[in-house]
Amino acid sequence: MHPERQRKIRELFDDYIEMYAARDDRLTARFSQSFTGYSGSGSRLIREREEWVRITRQDFAQVPGRIRIEMLDLALQDLCNDVVVATACFHIHLPSGVHQLAKEVARLVLTFRLEDAEWLIAHCSYSIPYQSVQDGEIYPLQSLQEQNSALQALVAERTQALQESQALYRLLTEDAQDVLWRTDGQLVLTYISPADEKLRGFRADEVVGHSVFEMFTEEGVEVIKSMLRLRAMEDAAGGTERFLRFQVEHRCKDGRLIWGEVLSKPDRNAQGEIIGYHGITREITERKRLEEQVHQLAFHDPLTHLANRRLMLDHLEQAMSASKRSQRHGALLFLDLDNFKPLNDTYGHGVGDLLLIEVAERLKACVREADTVARFGGDEFVVLLSELSTQPREAAEQAVAIAEKVRTRLAEPYVLQSAPSAPSIRHECTASIGVAVFRGRDESQNAVIDRADAAMYRAKEEGRNRIQCAPGPAAAG
């Protein structure tokens, strides 16, 4: 038994003995509503809590002074997570000077059950091997034969209760939508509830005996391994045992992938070594889809699906921090379409939207996957370039080369068609581009954007469909 668990059971038992010896009426509040007991002076099991409270108070009234318990032996048993048993042998010394009882070995069996986060006494049984006394007395017991009969009845009752508890557990696990599972120390599944078959399509016999890694995608396996490393670090630091919560994709028998939120906790032996894990998995596929929708709406332009201003500013912040560490330059390209308004005025916003969508696709095709393309609103777009040269002149040349690629591609004619049956519209639309190169945090985000914006306006003033480079931060100031 784990030392911490043993300490807890001993603490529950010692509290009971102290209150009983002190004749403390607060003891009556420790009895479970589903209590059973054997008082020692009766001939039957007590099945009503209130009757046991009455017997206890009768006991305290019969011997009002503090009694002394001389403990002889004590055994602690951990039946399951929420049921523990303490069995003790002792002598009872009454304050009245009656020594006959003190010569006998009394036995006490206490069963504690965890109910709503509180440990309560679910069963109490006394036995003392001497003859019964007159009615109304508490301590004397029935004959040994009656005593054994009562204990046999108790065993039968507790066995039935255990069977009923097991049946209830099976019922709960079979009907639950969440998956309950357990593994050994090598992460081989030793149990999985029927909910997994409903969720992923695998029967229990197809899963038990196999590694948990078979349940997940490659990315999911890496998540599990990172959680194991986190658990090891917490153990090394002496952290408090807790459930780890993480989200991971699961494989289904029909090839689908679903998301599950996993709560996991280790099982330990008496030496505190991890011998396995247990936990609960809940499907969150729909929740993940909704979260992705919310993220998309919050950080992307709904028309072009490009990053919006908010996401671009976040990426610019990251790019400036990375630039400060690496000393590589970055660049911001600010674009404004030159011939967009006439299209909108002539054919309406629906056709204008088609042009913006096509511009977005062309922009994405011109830059690297690591770069960010954003729509700032209207017909304004921004491209964020990172990991350019450490040399200012070379970085500017690299940025201008990409800007020229963008300008050339956007200047190609557009053929727009609002519906399959609608006539196609040919339109030419160029872009004026301002380029601002930056490094580290020599200036603020707004300053970089302002420089690129000002350079774009100079490009427009000088005839449109051209590129203008912004002066550096010092010159701009």
Secondary structure, 3 states (H helix, E strand, C coil): CCHHHHHHHHHHHHHHHHHHHCCCHHHHHHEEEEEEEECCCCCCCECCHHHHHHHHHHHHHHCCCCCEEEEEEEEEEEEECCEEEEEEEEEEECCCCCCHHHHCCEEEEEEEEEECCEEEEEEEEEECCCCCCCCCCCCCCCCHHHHHHHHHHHHHHHHHHHHHHHHHHHHHHHHCCCEEEEEECCCEEEEECCHHHHHHCCCHHHCCCCEHHHHECHHHHHHHHHHHHHHHHHHHCCCCCCCEEEEEEEECCCCCEEEEEEEEEEEECCCCCEEEEEEEEEECHHHHHHHHHHHHHHHECCCCCCECHHHHHHHHHHHHHHHHHHCCEEEEEEEEECCCHHHHHHHCHHHHHHHHHHHHHHHHHHCCCCCEEEEEECCEEEEEECCCCCCHHHHHHHHHHHHHHHHHHHCCCEEECCCCCCCCEEECCCEEEEEEEEECCCCCHHHHHHHHHHHHHHHHHCCCCCEEECCCHHHHC
